[in-house]
C-alpha cells in the first residue's frame, strides 16, 4: 500500500487518494496468525521458543517502529488521503483510517482496537482525534464503536447510509479539491500536519512506539495469551476470538451489541 502511495505521489495527474477496502470490510486488522504462533511459543511467557527476553523485546521494538514510519508517511504525504470505511475497521485498520486526512464511513462501519484485550497497545492518534477521555474509554477496554459513536467522538468526518453514497461523496470532494492548484493543496495540508508535528505529535507517536514494545512484552502468569492460543490451536481464529472477546460480550456498539429499541 505504501509503495502505491509513493507511485501516486510521483504521478502529477493524481490529485487525491481515496483509500477503501475491496471486500466486505475496510480492514479486519493485522493478521494475528494465532495458530501458527501457538506451536512455536512458550505458553507462559509468549516468547518464541529459543528466543531470549531481549530478542523478544527487540523484535517488537523494530516491528512497532515500522508502524511509526507508516503513520508519518501519510501525515507527510503531499496529497490528501481520504479513507472510506465500510464494515469492520479493527485494530491496525482503525489506526490506518485515523492516519488519513479525512475519514468517511457508511452506517455499517464498526471501529475498535480489540487487540488491547490480548496484551497490546493503543495509539496516540485516538487521543488526537477523539480527545483524552473518549480515547481512554475505548483504549482501556477494546470495546467496539459503531458509525454514529465514531462520528460523535470525532473519529470520522461524516456518516453515510451505505457504501455507494459514501464513495460518491468522496469522489465529489476529490473533484472539488482538484479545482485547487496542487501546490496550494500540498501547502495547506502541511500547515495542518506539520503544524501538529511541531506541536508535539511526532514526539507523542515516537513515545507510543517505544511504550508499545513494553505493552507487547507485558505477559504475566495470571494474565497471558495462553488460553487464547490453546483455543486457536483447537478451533482456529474463531476459537481465539471466542476466548478473547467472549467476556466482553455484549459490545456497547456494533453488530455484537445488545439490540436497541
FENSULFEN-V516878 format. One record per backbone hydrogen bond with DSSP energy under -0.5 kcal/mol. CO is the residue of the C=O (numbers start at 1). NH is the residue of the N-H. Records with the same first field share a line. If there is no record, write none. Layout:
CO: NH ; NH
//
This chain:
1: 5
2: 6
3: 7
4: 8
5: 9
6: 10
7: 11
8: 11
10: 12
11: 14
13: 15
15: 80
17: 19 ; 82
18: 20
19: 84
25: 23
27: 90
30: 32
33: 37
34: 38
35: 39
37: 40
38: 41
40: 49
42: 46
47: 42
48: 51
52: 56
53: 57
54: 58
55: 59
56: 60
57: 61
58: 62
59: 63
60: 64
61: 65
62: 66
63: 67
64: 68
65: 69
66: 70
67: 71
68: 72
69: 73
70: 74
71: 75
72: 76
74: 77
80: 17
81: 83 ; 101 ; 102
82: 19
83: 85 ; 104
84: 21
85: 106
86: 26
87: 110
88: 26 ; 27
89: 112
90: 93
91: 94 ; 95
92: 96
93: 97
94: 98
95: 99
96: 100
102: 83
103: 157 ; 158
104: 85
105: 160
106: 109
107: 147
109: 147
110: 89
111: 145
112: 91
113: 116
114: 117
115: 118
116: 119
123: 126 ; 127
124: 128
125: 129
126: 130 ; 131
127: 131
131: 135
132: 136
133: 137
134: 138
135: 139
136: 140
138: 142
145: 111
146: 150
147: 151
148: 152
149: 153
150: 154 ; 155 ; 156
151: 154
158: 105
160: 107
162: 166
163: 167
164: 168
165: 169
166: 170
167: 171
168: 172
169: 173
170: 174
171: 175
172: 176
173: 177
174: 178
176: 179
177: 180
181: 185
182: 186
183: 187
184: 188
185: 189
186: 190
187: 191
188: 192
189: 193
190: 194 ; 195
192: 196
193: 197
194: 198
195: 199
196: 201
197: 200
200: 204
201: 205
202: 206
203: 207
204: 208
205: 209
206: 210
207: 211
208: 212
209: 213
210: 214
211: 215
212: 216
213: 217
214: 217
215: 218
217: 219
220: 223
223: 220
225: 229
226: 230
227: 231
228: 232
229: 233
230: 234
231: 235
232: 236
235: 238 ; 239
236: 239 ; 240
237: 241
238: 242
239: 243
240: 244
241: 245 ; 246
242: 246
243: 247
245: 248
246: 249
251: 258
254: 257
256: 250 ; 251
//
